[in-house]
Structures are given as structure tokens and as C-alpha cells.
């Protein structure tokens, strides 16, 4: 007989849905920032204020990185499409 433990060790799981497409960069920047920076509910007010300012800076850096990655990927895909002779599709992709 094989038995399985109910505790899979995966940790918490988050589920988020969207309509008509994937999540935007702001969503992902918030998710990443929340995973990187947590602030204790018991933190002193001045420590909490500094931590919130730090969290905002992390969010802005992550968001900038995500947007840069998206732009870079679109450029790469555009070049691939042009090499394959799909110039019109490449132009449409760059307009997005």
C-alpha cells in the first residue's frame, strides 16, 4: 500500500485570473516585489515608513526591468519575423 502525505511542501499558492489576455507588467512587478520585500505588521512606525519607501523603490526597479524585457523580446521577435520575410507582421508587432 502506498500512502501520500497531504503536505506537499510547495508552500502557498496564489491564483489570479484576467480577462482577454495575460497580466500587465504592473501586476507582475507587484507580485515580485511582494515576494522580495515583506514588512512586519509589528514594525515600529518609522521602520515601517522606511520599509514602505524601500518597497516602492524595489517595485519601480522591477517594473522597469519587466518593461525593458518585454521591449527587448518584441525587438527580437520582430527581427526573427523580418528574417523569415514577414515584414508586415514585424511592423505590427513593433507597434504594440
N, CA, C and O of each residue as an XYZ file, in Angstrom:
384
protein
N       0.832     -1.170      0.000
C       0.000      0.000      0.000
C       0.884      1.243      0.000
O       1.834      1.331      0.777
N       0.581      2.175     -0.845
C       1.330      3.427     -0.932
C       0.493      4.525     -0.289
O      -0.698      4.668     -0.566
N       1.146      5.296      0.578
C       0.433      6.416      1.202
C       1.119      7.712      0.827
O       2.328      7.748      0.595
N       0.333      8.778      0.769
C       0.878     10.087      0.451
C       0.537     11.055      1.567
O      -0.537     11.000      2.166
N       1.467     11.924      1.821
C       1.237     12.950      2.817
C       0.441     14.090      2.200
O       0.630     14.426      1.031
N      -0.442     14.677      2.980
C      -1.242     15.799      2.493
C      -0.400     17.058      2.348
O      -0.763     17.968      1.603
N       0.722     17.115      3.057
C       1.599     18.278      2.980
C       2.573     18.075      1.834
O       3.487     17.257      1.927
N       2.381     18.810      0.764
C       3.240     18.637     -0.407
C       4.514     19.456     -0.331
O       5.430     19.240     -1.125
N       4.595     20.391      0.604
C       5.798     21.187      0.754
C       5.953     22.280     -0.283
O       7.035     22.853     -0.413
N       4.910     22.580     -1.017
C       5.001     23.600     -2.049
C       4.884     25.014     -1.497
O       5.287     25.970     -2.160
N       4.354     25.157     -0.322
C       4.136     26.491      0.214
C       2.801     27.026     -0.247
O       1.930     26.270     -0.677
N       2.644     28.339     -0.154
C       1.372     28.934     -0.548
C       1.288     29.061     -2.065
O       2.293     29.218     -2.757
N       0.078     28.989     -2.545
C      -0.175     29.098     -3.974
C      -1.118     30.273     -4.193
O      -2.124     30.408     -3.497
N      -0.790     31.118     -5.160
C      -1.629     32.251     -5.488
C      -2.261     32.023     -6.848
O      -1.596     31.560     -7.775
N      -3.520     32.340     -6.970
C      -4.209     32.230     -8.243
C      -4.791     33.586     -8.582
O      -5.470     34.196     -7.756
N      -4.532     34.065     -9.786
C      -5.088     35.334    -10.248
C      -5.541     35.151    -11.686
O      -4.813     34.594    -12.508
N      -6.724     35.613    -11.983
C      -7.247     35.472    -13.338
C      -7.287     36.832    -14.020
O      -7.219     37.877    -13.374
N      -7.398     36.788    -15.327
C      -7.527     38.026    -16.097
C      -8.488     37.768    -17.253
O      -8.733     36.623    -17.631
N      -9.016     38.829    -17.794
C      -9.918     38.726    -18.939
C      -9.200     39.203    -20.189
O      -8.491     40.210    -20.162
N      -9.383     38.483    -21.277
C      -8.878     38.898    -22.588
C      -7.369     39.111    -22.626
O      -6.900     40.093    -23.202
N      -6.615     38.220    -22.030
C      -5.160     38.311    -22.116
C      -4.485     38.022    -20.800
O      -5.126     37.653    -19.816
N      -3.188     38.195    -20.799
C      -2.406     37.949    -19.597
C      -2.387     39.154    -18.684
O      -3.068     40.150    -18.927
N      -1.604     39.052    -17.639
C      -1.481     40.139    -16.681
C      -0.480     41.186    -17.183
O       0.469     40.862    -17.898
N      -0.707     42.430    -16.800
C       0.165     43.513    -17.246
C       1.438     43.578    -16.388
O       1.515     42.938    -15.339
N       2.427     44.348    -16.835
C       3.680     44.448    -16.086
C       3.503     44.930    -14.646
O       4.240     44.498    -13.760
N       2.538     45.819    -14.398
C       2.303     46.291    -13.027
C       1.938     45.139    -12.107
O       2.404     45.082    -10.969
N       1.109     44.221    -12.589
C       0.713     43.054    -11.797
C       1.943     42.242    -11.413
O       2.130     41.898    -10.247
N       2.789     41.933    -12.416
C       3.961     41.104    -12.161
C       4.982     41.810    -11.289
O       5.637     41.171    -10.465
N       5.131     43.126    -11.457
C       6.061     43.877    -10.616
C       5.612     43.837     -9.158
O       6.440     43.719     -8.254
N       4.312     43.936     -8.931
C       3.793     43.864     -7.560
C       4.023     42.477     -6.970
O       4.421     42.357     -5.812
N       3.776     41.434     -7.752
C       3.973     40.057     -7.273
C       5.442     39.844     -6.884
O       5.734     39.326     -5.806
N       6.360     40.245     -7.764
C       7.783     40.057     -7.497
C       8.206     40.878     -6.279
O       8.927     40.383     -5.413
N       7.761     42.121     -6.216
C       8.113     42.985     -5.090
C       7.610     42.401     -3.772
O       8.332     42.396     -2.775
N       6.384     41.916     -3.771
C       5.827     41.319     -2.551
C       6.602     40.081     -2.120
O       6.705     39.795     -0.927
N       7.152     39.340     -3.092
C       7.960     38.166     -2.750
C       9.331     38.560     -2.210
O       9.912     37.847     -1.391
N       9.845     39.700     -2.672
C      11.169     40.145     -2.253
C      11.158     40.929     -0.945
O      12.088     40.824     -0.144
N      10.107     41.710     -0.732
C      10.068     42.624      0.408
C       8.803     42.374      1.216
O       7.690     42.528      0.713
N       8.985     41.992      2.458
C       7.837     41.869      3.355
C       8.095     42.755      4.563
O       9.231     42.921      5.007
N       7.026     43.310      5.075
C       7.138     44.240      6.196
C       6.293     43.702      7.340
O       5.109     43.411      7.169
N       6.903     43.576      8.488
C       6.220     43.059      9.659
C       5.097     43.997     10.082
O       5.250     45.218     10.074
N       3.982     43.410     10.446
C       2.873     44.210     10.951
C       3.227     44.845     12.292
O       2.613     45.834     12.692
N       4.210     44.285     12.984
C       4.620     44.783     14.297
C       5.763     45.782     14.224
O       6.291     46.188     15.260
N       6.150     46.181     13.035
C       7.279     47.106     12.888
C       6.916     48.480     13.453
O       5.776     48.933     13.352
N       7.912     49.124     14.045
C       7.720     50.489     14.538
C       7.342     51.392     13.358
O       7.763     51.139     12.229
N       6.565     52.424     13.606
C       6.112     53.293     12.505
C       7.249     53.867     11.653
O       7.127     53.926     10.429
N       8.347     54.287     12.277
C       9.445     54.847     11.479
C      10.142     53.767     10.650
O      10.598     54.042      9.540
N      10.228     52.555     11.171
C      10.814     51.440     10.414
C       9.880     51.068      9.273
O      10.336     50.823      8.156
N       8.591     51.024      9.538
C       7.589     50.703      8.510
C       7.647     51.732      7.377
O       7.575     51.372      6.202
N       7.777     53.006      7.736
C       7.837     54.060      6.723
C       9.055     53.863      5.812
O       8.953     53.993      4.592
N      10.201     53.550      6.416
C      11.415     53.307      5.616
C      11.241     52.061      4.750
O      11.649     52.045      3.588
N      10.641     51.031      5.311
C      10.438     49.791      4.567
C       9.481     50.002      3.396
O       9.686     49.445      2.317
N       8.445     50.798      3.604
C       7.499     51.091      2.518
C       8.193     51.868      1.396
O       7.944     51.616      0.217
N       9.061     52.810      1.765
C       9.811     53.566      0.759
C      10.741     52.627     -0.018
O      10.859     52.735     -1.239
N      11.391     51.716      0.689
C      12.256     50.736      0.036
C      11.451     49.840     -0.895
O      11.877     49.564     -2.016
N      10.281     49.380     -0.431
C       9.419     48.527     -1.254
C       9.038     49.250     -2.548
O       9.038     48.646     -3.620
N       8.713     50.544     -2.447
C       8.346     51.315     -3.641
C       9.520     51.402     -4.613
O       9.332     51.304     -5.826
N      10.729     51.587     -4.083
C      11.908     51.632     -4.957
C      12.134     50.291     -5.641
O      12.448     50.245     -6.831
N      11.978     49.206     -4.902
C      12.132     47.867     -5.487
C      11.093     47.668     -6.584
O      11.414     47.178     -7.666
N       9.851     48.048     -6.305
C       8.772     47.919     -7.294
C       9.132     48.656     -8.583
O       8.965     48.110     -9.674
N       9.622     49.885     -8.467
C       9.967     50.674     -9.652
C      11.105     50.045    -10.446
O      11.085     50.061    -11.676
N      12.099     49.490     -9.752
C      13.212     48.821    -10.443
C      12.708     47.560    -11.155
O      13.065     47.306    -12.305
N      11.887     46.785    -10.471
C      11.341     45.555    -11.067
C      10.466     45.892    -12.267
O      10.577     45.248    -13.310
N       9.599     46.891    -12.135
C       8.724     47.290    -13.239
C       9.539     47.746    -14.449
O       9.230     47.379    -15.582
N      10.575     48.540    -14.208
C      11.437     48.991    -15.303
C      12.092     47.797    -15.994
O      12.181     47.753    -17.221
N      12.550     46.826    -15.194
C      13.172     45.638    -15.769
C      12.197     44.809    -16.590
O      12.547     44.320    -17.664
N      10.988     44.650    -16.096
C       9.965     43.891    -16.826
C       9.634     44.586    -18.148
O       9.565     43.940    -19.193
N       9.431     45.896    -18.098
C       9.118     46.627    -19.333
C      10.267     46.564    -20.332
O      10.038     46.462    -21.537
N      11.493     46.622    -19.839
C      12.660     46.503    -20.726
C      12.723     45.113    -21.351
O      13.034     44.977    -22.534
N      12.432     44.089    -20.567
C      12.450     42.721    -21.086
C      11.382     42.527    -22.160
O      11.627     41.870    -23.171
N      10.208     43.094    -21.943
C       9.133     42.990    -22.939
C       9.551     43.676    -24.235
O       9.385     43.116    -25.319
N      10.094     44.892    -24.127
C      10.532     45.620    -25.317
C      11.639     44.864    -26.052
O      11.639     44.795    -27.281
N      12.573     44.302    -25.305
C      13.670     43.549    -25.908
C      13.150     42.302    -26.617
O      13.599     41.977    -27.716
N      12.212     41.611    -25.993
C      11.652     40.407    -26.611
C      10.898     40.745    -27.896
O      10.994     40.018    -28.884
N      10.158     41.836    -27.882
C       9.434     42.248    -29.100
C      10.408     42.601    -30.213
O      10.149     42.309    -31.380
N      11.522     43.223    -29.862
C      12.543     43.540    -30.864
C      13.117     42.258    -31.447
O      13.287     42.141    -32.660
N      13.418     41.293    -30.575
C      13.954     40.005    -31.029
C      12.966     39.298    -31.948
O      13.349     38.791    -33.002
N      11.693     39.263    -31.551
C      10.674     38.622    -32.388
C      10.511     39.346    -33.718
O      10.315     38.707    -34.753
N      10.589     40.665    -33.699
C      10.487     41.442    -34.926
C      11.619     41.101    -35.892
O      11.394     40.951    -37.093
N      12.828     40.981    -35.365
C      13.977     40.622    -36.205
C      13.791     39.224    -36.795
O      14.070     39.005    -37.974
N      13.326     38.288    -35.987
C      13.090     36.923    -36.469
C      12.047     36.921    -37.586
O      12.222     36.268    -38.614
N      10.956     37.665    -37.364
C       9.903     37.733    -38.387
C      10.439     38.342    -39.687
O      10.127     37.855    -40.773
N      11.238     39.398    -39.580
C      11.801     40.026    -40.788
C      12.726     39.051    -41.527
O      12.701     38.981    -42.756
N      13.533     38.308    -40.785
C      14.435     37.331    -41.422
C      13.657     36.262    -42.166
O      14.133     35.704    -43.154
N      12.457     35.984    -41.682
C      11.619     34.971    -42.341
C      10.741     35.571    -43.430
O       9.936     34.866    -44.038
N      10.891     36.865    -43.678
C      10.139     37.523    -44.739
C       8.752     38.007    -44.338
O       7.927     38.300    -45.204
N       8.487     38.094    -43.057
C       7.174     38.532    -42.575
C       7.259     39.992    -42.106
O       7.028     40.301    -40.937
N       7.594     40.872    -43.043
C       7.819     42.279    -42.695
C       6.574     42.955    -42.123
O       6.672     43.748    -41.187
N       5.419     42.647    -42.675
C       4.180     43.260    -42.197
C       3.879     42.844    -40.752
O       3.469     43.667    -39.933
N       4.086     41.570    -40.454
C       3.874     41.101    -39.087
C       4.878     41.744    -38.134
O       4.534     42.085    -37.002
N       6.110     41.908    -38.587
C       7.137     42.549    -37.755
C       6.753     43.987    -37.449
O       6.920     44.453    -36.322
N       6.234     44.697    -38.459
C       5.800     46.077    -38.247
C       4.648     46.143    -37.252
O       4.628     47.020    -36.388
N       3.701     45.239    -37.362
C       2.568     45.206    -36.427
C       3.044     44.933    -35.003
O       2.567     45.559    -34.056
N       3.968     44.017    -34.853
C       4.492     43.682    -33.535
C       5.182     44.882    -32.892
O       5.006     45.132    -31.700
N       5.955     45.614    -33.661
C       6.667     46.784    -33.135
C       5.706     47.897    -32.733
O       6.046     48.723    -31.886
N       4.514     47.938    -33.324
C       3.511     48.956    -32.992
C       2.825     48.680    -31.665
O       2.242     49.590    -31.076
N       2.881     47.444    -31.182
C       2.195     47.102    -29.940
C       2.821     47.775    -28.735
O       2.355     47.586    -27.611
